[in-house]
Amino acid sequence: MTIFGEEIRGYLGPPKVFPEEARKDLPPGVATGMAWTEMGGEVLFIEATLLPGGSGLTLTGQLGDVMKESAQAARSYLWSHAAEFGIDPDMIKQNGVHIHVPAGSIPKDGPSAGVTMATAMASLYTGRKVRSDTSMTGEITLSGLVFPVGGIKEKVLAAHRAGIRRIILPDRNEGDTDEIPDDVRKELTIIPAKLLSDVLSAALQSEQSAEKPTLLVPETELQQDGSGDGLSQSLNELVQT
């Protein structure tokens, strides 16, 4: 018996699972990561947004303790190295940030999303979009090192299925790419990263987006010289540049 493609729906019913596909355009604050699951690999879109007037870090998306710690480490590293990445430290100091990993109610954990969370936050703070043809995996440390992770073959195959062709991996995971089938490997550009700065250089677009976030400064600081006009004017110029 031969079953043709158009007949499958009649036998199995409508699709129950819809795999993620690469998004054609990512707004500032969104980065594409990769995860390993018992069913294979999948891509994850990690989203970050500013919370004007808020403070600290808010995390949602059924995240486990390891991913929460990765997000905290990423925020601390960007804050302490703000000048290196062109980030105004007041953007971090005076605003909270919310990180969300949408994927239904599926619990997510493991040391593989640190670089993606850091990239999403760096994109948010600088206004530079993440390349939509690029996904990444790897863990980071407070000194900015990118540590190797597992499940490289499954993760890369999932990214390829989603239409992604540039992959950022920890440099110590390069040997794992030998397990990727040749027909897939030849369509990919693999970018090894030893430091978080390597990841951001490869992932972020060079130009700022028109959707650049707004710098929030408390009113008390604007009025510290009595009138606040000079400081207010200089801040307005900074935000508009």
Backbone torsions as a table, in degrees:
resi	resn	phi	psi	omega
1	MET	NA	132.4	179.2
2	THR	-109.9	128.3	177.9
3	ILE	-110.2	125.4	-179.0
4	PHE	-93.9	160.0	-174.7
5	GLY	-54.4	-41.9	-177.3
6	GLU	-69.8	-12.3	-179.4
7	GLU	-92.8	-13.7	-173.5
8	ILE	-60.7	-42.0	-178.6
9	ARG	-59.6	-36.3	179.9
10	GLY	-66.1	-32.6	179.8
11	TYR	-83.1	-40.3	-171.8
12	LEU	-103.9	-12.4	-177.2
13	GLY	85.2	-176.7	-178.7
14	PRO	-66.9	155.1	179.9
15	PRO	-58.9	139.9	178.4
16	LYS	-101.4	-22.2	-177.7
17	VAL	-126.1	134.2	179.0
18	PHE	-120.7	101.5	-178.2
19	PRO	-63.6	149.2	179.4
20	GLU	-64.9	144.4	173.7
21	GLU	-118.8	152.3	180.0
22	ALA	-60.4	135.1	176.3
23	ARG	-83.3	138.9	-175.7
24	LYS	-72.1	-27.1	-178.8
25	ASP	-145.9	126.4	-179.6
26	LEU	-106.3	126.2	175.1
27	PRO	-71.0	161.8	176.4
28	PRO	-55.5	134.9	-179.7
29	GLY	99.6	2.2	179.2
30	VAL	-122.0	131.1	178.7
31	ALA	-134.7	151.9	-178.5
32	THR	-99.6	120.4	176.7
33	GLY	-111.9	-179.1	179.4
34	MET	-133.9	144.5	-177.8
35	ALA	-135.4	154.0	174.6
36	TRP	-101.6	136.2	174.9
37	THR	-131.7	170.8	178.8
38	GLU	-65.7	-18.8	178.9
39	MET	-95.4	4.5	-177.1
40	GLY	120.0	-160.1	-179.9
41	GLY	-92.7	164.3	174.1
42	GLU	-153.9	158.5	176.1
43	VAL	-96.3	147.7	-180.0
44	LEU	-127.2	135.1	175.3
45	PHE	-100.8	109.6	-179.3
46	ILE	-92.5	124.4	-173.4
47	GLU	-113.0	137.4	177.4
48	ALA	-130.7	138.6	177.7
49	THR	-140.7	148.8	178.4
50	LEU	-75.6	149.2	174.4
51	LEU	-117.7	87.2	-176.4
52	PRO	-56.3	129.2	-179.3
53	GLY	82.3	-6.9	179.2
54	GLY	-89.4	-169.3	178.9
55	SER	-154.5	158.7	175.1
56	GLY	73.3	-162.8	-172.0
57	LEU	-123.5	126.7	175.8
58	THR	-110.2	131.3	-176.8
59	LEU	-126.2	130.4	177.3
60	THR	-138.8	162.3	178.7
61	GLY	115.7	30.7	178.1
62	GLN	57.4	49.3	-177.4
63	LEU	-90.3	139.4	175.9
64	GLY	-82.9	176.9	-175.5
65	ASP	-61.3	-38.3	-177.0
66	VAL	-64.6	-43.6	179.4
67	MET	-67.5	-34.6	176.9
68	LYS	-63.9	-42.4	178.4
69	GLU	-66.4	-34.9	177.3
70	SER	-63.1	-41.8	179.5
71	ALA	-64.4	-41.7	178.8
72	GLN	-64.5	-41.6	178.8
73	ALA	-65.3	-39.7	179.6
74	ALA	-63.3	-44.6	179.9
75	ARG	-64.5	-43.1	180.0
76	SER	-63.8	-40.5	-179.4
77	TYR	-65.7	-44.9	179.6
78	LEU	-63.3	-37.7	179.7
79	TRP	-64.8	-45.7	-176.7
80	SER	-74.7	-17.3	178.9
81	HIS	-120.1	31.4	-174.7
82	ALA	-57.0	-44.6	-177.3
83	ALA	-61.4	-38.5	-179.0
84	GLU	-61.1	-34.7	-176.1
85	PHE	-103.4	11.1	177.8
86	GLY	71.1	31.6	-179.5
87	ILE	-104.4	132.5	173.3
88	ASP	-75.5	118.9	-177.3
89	PRO	-60.1	-25.4	177.1
90	ASP	-65.7	-25.3	176.7
91	MET	-61.8	-34.6	179.2
92	ILE	-84.8	-43.5	-174.5
93	LYS	-64.8	-40.3	-170.6
94	GLN	-98.7	2.0	-179.7
95	ASN	-134.8	142.8	169.6
96	GLY	-79.0	170.3	176.2
97	VAL	-137.9	139.5	179.3
98	HIS	-115.1	124.7	176.5
99	ILE	-112.0	130.6	-178.8
100	HIS	-131.4	138.8	177.1
101	VAL	-119.7	91.7	-176.1
102	PRO	-73.6	131.9	173.8
103	ALA	-174.8	50.4	179.3
104	GLY	63.9	-139.9	-178.4
105	SER	-105.5	21.8	-177.3
106	ILE	-77.3	121.1	176.6
107	PRO	-62.8	141.6	-177.8
108	LYS	-131.3	131.2	178.3
109	ASP	-157.9	167.4	178.6
110	GLY	121.7	153.1	-177.0
111	PRO	-85.3	68.5	-179.0
112	SER	-139.1	-2.4	-174.2
113	ALA	-109.9	5.0	-177.1
114	GLY	-58.4	-46.1	-178.4
115	VAL	-67.3	-34.2	-179.2
116	THR	-70.1	-41.4	177.1
117	MET	-64.1	-42.4	178.2
118	ALA	-62.8	-40.2	179.7
119	THR	-67.1	-41.4	178.2
120	ALA	-61.5	-43.2	179.7
121	MET	-69.4	-40.4	177.5
122	ALA	-61.9	-39.7	176.2
123	SER	-61.7	-42.6	-179.9
124	LEU	-63.6	-47.1	-174.8
125	TYR	-72.5	-29.0	-177.8
126	THR	-97.5	-18.1	-176.2
127	GLY	79.7	8.2	178.9
128	ARG	-94.3	124.2	-179.0
129	LYS	-69.5	153.0	172.2
130	VAL	-85.5	138.8	178.7
131	ARG	-59.0	130.4	-175.8
132	SER	-76.3	-13.0	179.3
133	ASP	-93.7	11.9	-171.5
134	THR	-124.9	134.4	171.4
135	SER	-127.7	165.2	-172.4
136	MET	-151.1	161.3	172.9
137	THR	-152.7	155.4	-179.7
138	GLY	144.7	156.2	177.3
139	GLU	-106.3	154.6	-179.9
140	ILE	-122.1	161.7	174.8
141	THR	-116.7	170.9	179.2
142	LEU	-67.7	-15.1	175.6
143	SER	-94.6	5.5	174.9
144	GLY	86.5	10.9	176.4
145	LEU	-77.8	148.2	176.1
146	VAL	-104.9	116.9	-176.8
147	PHE	-94.9	150.2	179.7
148	PRO	-70.3	157.4	-179.8
149	VAL	-136.4	173.2	-178.7
150	GLY	-98.8	177.6	175.2
151	GLY	68.8	28.6	-174.9
152	ILE	-60.9	-46.1	-177.4
153	LYS	-58.5	-49.9	-177.9
154	GLU	-63.3	-40.4	-179.5
155	LYS	-65.3	-46.3	-177.7
156	VAL	-66.1	-39.8	178.4
157	LEU	-63.5	-37.9	178.0
158	ALA	-65.1	-41.5	178.4
159	ALA	-64.2	-40.5	178.9
160	HIS	-63.4	-43.5	177.6
161	ARG	-60.3	-33.3	-178.5
162	ALA	-78.4	-6.1	177.7
163	GLY	98.1	10.8	-179.2
164	ILE	-90.1	139.7	-175.5
165	ARG	-124.1	-3.5	174.8
166	ARG	-119.2	127.1	-175.6
167	ILE	-125.0	125.8	174.8
168	ILE	-101.2	122.8	-178.1
169	LEU	-127.4	154.0	169.8
170	PRO	-57.2	141.1	-176.2
171	ASP	-60.4	-29.1	-180.0
172	ARG	-77.8	-1.4	175.0
173	ASN	-100.3	3.4	-178.1
174	GLU	-57.5	-38.4	-179.2
175	GLY	-62.4	-26.9	-179.3
176	ASP	-69.7	-18.0	-179.8
177	THR	-70.2	-13.4	176.7
178	ASP	-64.0	-22.1	-179.4
179	GLU	-80.3	-11.4	-178.9
180	ILE	-77.3	132.4	179.4
181	PRO	-54.3	143.2	-175.2
182	ASP	-59.4	-37.3	-177.1
183	ASP	-67.1	-27.1	175.3
184	VAL	-83.1	-44.7	-176.0
185	ARG	-57.7	-38.4	-176.1
186	LYS	-71.1	-14.7	178.4
187	GLU	-93.2	-2.0	-173.9
188	LEU	-110.4	150.9	167.8
189	THR	-108.2	113.9	-179.0
190	ILE	-97.4	125.0	-177.7
191	ILE	-114.8	110.5	178.4
192	PRO	-78.3	142.9	-178.8
193	ALA	-131.6	127.6	176.4
194	LYS	-98.9	-32.4	-177.6
195	LEU	-125.1	157.9	176.8
196	LEU	-61.1	-32.2	177.7
197	SER	-61.5	-33.4	176.0
198	ASP	-64.2	-41.2	-180.0
199	VAL	-63.1	-49.1	-176.3
200	LEU	-66.1	-36.7	178.0
201	SER	-62.5	-37.3	-178.1
202	ALA	-82.4	-28.6	-171.0
203	ALA	-93.8	-35.7	-173.0
204	LEU	-87.1	139.6	172.3
205	GLN	-68.1	153.6	-173.5
206	SER	-74.6	-28.5	-176.0
207	GLU	-100.1	148.7	175.7
208	GLN	-73.6	147.5	177.3
209	SER	-82.7	156.1	173.7
210	ALA	-66.0	-14.8	-180.0
211	GLU	-89.9	26.9	-179.4
212	LYS	-54.5	133.2	-179.6
213	PRO	-67.0	157.1	-178.4
214	THR	-92.8	136.6	177.8
215	LEU	-78.9	128.1	-179.4
216	LEU	-106.8	125.0	177.5
217	VAL	-126.6	131.3	-177.9
218	PRO	-57.0	146.9	-178.4
219	GLU	-59.8	-33.0	-178.9
220	THR	-61.8	-34.0	179.0
221	GLU	-72.6	-34.0	178.9
222	LEU	-66.7	-24.1	-174.9
223	GLN	-107.0	14.5	-173.4
224	GLN	-69.2	-20.0	178.9
225	ASP	-98.2	12.7	179.6
226	GLY	101.3	-55.1	-178.9
227	SER	-102.8	-35.9	179.9
228	GLY	78.9	0.0	-173.5
229	ASP	-64.5	-44.6	-176.4
230	GLY	-63.8	-47.7	-179.7
231	LEU	-66.6	-40.9	179.6
232	SER	-61.1	-41.8	-179.2
233	GLN	-65.1	-44.3	-178.7
234	SER	-64.6	-35.6	177.8
235	LEU	-69.1	-39.6	178.0
236	ASN	-62.1	-39.5	178.5
237	GLU	-64.5	-39.8	179.5
238	LEU	-62.7	-44.4	-177.9
239	VAL	-66.3	-33.5	-174.3
240	GLN	-85.0	-12.4	180.0
241	THR	-78.5	NA	NA
